[in-house]
Amino acid sequence: MSEVLLRGGRVLDPASGVDGVRDVHVADGQIVAVGQDLPVGGDVEVVDCDGLWVAPGFVDVHTHLREPGFEDAEDITTGSMAGAAGGYTALCAMANTDPVCDSAAVAEMVWRRGREVALVDVFPVGSITKDMAGEELTEFGELNRSAAQVDFFSDDGKPVASSLVMRRALQYARAFDAVICNHSEDPDLTVDAQMNEGAVSSVLGLPGWPREAEEVMIARDLILAEGAGARLHVPHVTTKGGVELLRLAKSRGIRVTAEVTPHHLSITDDAVASYDPVLKVNPPVRLQEDVDALRAALADGTIDCVGTDHAPHPPELKDQEWEHAPCGMLGLETAIAVVLTDLVHPGLLDPLTAIARFTTGPASVRDVGAHGGPIAPGEAANLTVLDPARTWTVDGAALHSRARNSPFHGRELTGRPVHTLLRGRFTLRDGQVRASEEVPA
Amino acid sequence: MRHLISMEDLTRDEVVRILDVAEQLLPIALRERRSVPTLRGKAVCNLFLEDSTRTRLSFDLAAKRMSAEVLNFSAKGSSVSKGESFKDTALTLNAMGVDCVVVRSHSAGAPVQLASYLDVPILNAGDGWHQHPTQALLDVFTMRRHLGDLEGRTVVIVGDILHSRVARSEVQALKLLGAEVVLVAPPTLLPPAVEGWGVRIASDLDAVLPEVDVVYLLRVQRERMRGAFFPSSREYARIWGMDERRLGLVKPDALVMHPGPMNRGVEITADVADAHQQVITEQVTNGIAVRMACLYLLLAGEGPALAGDDTEEAA
């Protein structure tokens, strides 16, 4: 394998705390040297990174790759391409496939397809309960001891409504030091809910999804996690009240991590006045005061990471009346650009912290192996190179996902990945996704 | 006026214009030949994606009295269940060359989406809990015929505001015309953040009745009772229902109105309904004239509403 020298970029490596101009020398899939003015040998390809940021490859703890079962929306190939284009080297594939990822067979299939496509590493998420029915626990041990080594369990959009089942899941997960990720929604409070409950839903005549429904569930889960001494991950926090609960929980030493999506960091419910079903998402986009609280929580670490909840849906399902359209938005290819545009460039978040929320943050949620940094000799060369000043206009149909339901379609964003490397191989080069030519082991 | 989807889209002047045109068109119903040729050659499609008899008949008759061709397209629920998407249905109508689509849907916002797919005027005949502008227009039309200018008048709307598209349109129409609106409802049936609507919220109906010019009662849907929004229909009738005793509290010339169909014995007793049947019947008649006016303004624009009418002089 050829050697690469990333020359003169601003290295942002949260794991080591480095923020400075460095060269990064990559050989045989590993980082071999990091420093200033590194010497160039004969067979080294030099990539000029002047003005660019060099960061560990991004990790997404919340991705819907839709395979198996919903390949008309996305599959592991197209989802991996979207990931590489978004600067990701590791994606956690959610369990709500068909069949559900509640067996080693499905988990290993997803994991192996990721290896074959070889654009990102795919880490399957197991379901908490069999068929995500909220009743019987999935065989955590079988999934954990499979080749996929699943240590993260979620019924995705289906909340575990029973407090007893949730308590048992948390207790049982301790045997494997696994993490339980429960969708924070009290289903009794959201029957037929279509959007955030508030002044806008009131005028639009859409049934509201109250913030209390999220906060009641976060509170319950935090209390159960504390009692069980188990690890809890709170996906896509959307409310100011949810942030306050997490802050309290962390101060009490509860083992909890949390994520926020790019869309909840940037879109408010008044956008729903267009009734464009692309904006329909669960949990829904909320109010400016929530957006402000989420941004502050991401900056101060109350929220550990940005998770995309990348949720492709085919156009024929989104081209329906709002109430019939499915929930979900694309996210992988716009995530870092949205955070740079709305948080970093306006000065709400410093660059090193922003990168941390895409790397060390998600890597602390579950075991993602050699992803998330540090950028240091001997480490796997999982890297992304960003142009923080590059301005581009999002075109939903031009994204690599099979679907095109991007809520940022038509929006001008500043910042974009230029190169992504997975174990030293370019999966994105000069903005172009590069399919693997290697035969997987 | 490009579309009529929400009362929010209208100015006060536009509302007054619709009411004035409806006033001109109202006598057509009373004469021998009950039509004018104004919209001859125009095709109006009634796209009814939700069960509705009264509103569909009213729109049907309104279009026919203006001599438009009428296509009735009815389908219950999402058309996707039949294998055709909402968007394809819209594109089909576009290809057929209809001049206006009157749409009724269970889905809030469906007319807004339709307007993004089609190049013709969209007339909202009720969408989910969102809007029912022609109902509000026929109501304010009826009020204006009885009370004159609504500026400074007070209207109390009683009942299930949360699930009511009529209430949303009604509040906006009344406010545009300068009326004061009071909402009286079980708190479980008030929309979130309703304080922002620029209305007064009251809980004691008896205290409100003596000051109002119109009592507007909303239908209580039976499924709301199952949803436990209030304990029982008996309790609802006692606290929020209009009965003989409450009728004694209102001014003698105050109107009691209801968009129909009425739940006798719940929001209105049979006696009160019968005593005020005349206004409620007028609402239905006026509805046709108001819908004729809306179709005319959307399709013919600025010409005279009775153009080509050689039968009789306009009233």
Interface residues (C-beta under 8 A of the other chain):
Chain A: Q194 E197 G198 A199 S201 S202 V203 L204 G205 L206 P207 G208 P210 S274 Y275 D276 E316 D319 Q320 E321 W322 E323 H324
Chain B: E8 S78 V80 S85 F86 K87 S105 H106 S107 A108 G109 A110 V112 Q113 D127 G128 W129 H130 Q131 R165 R168 P191 P192 A193 V194 G196 W197
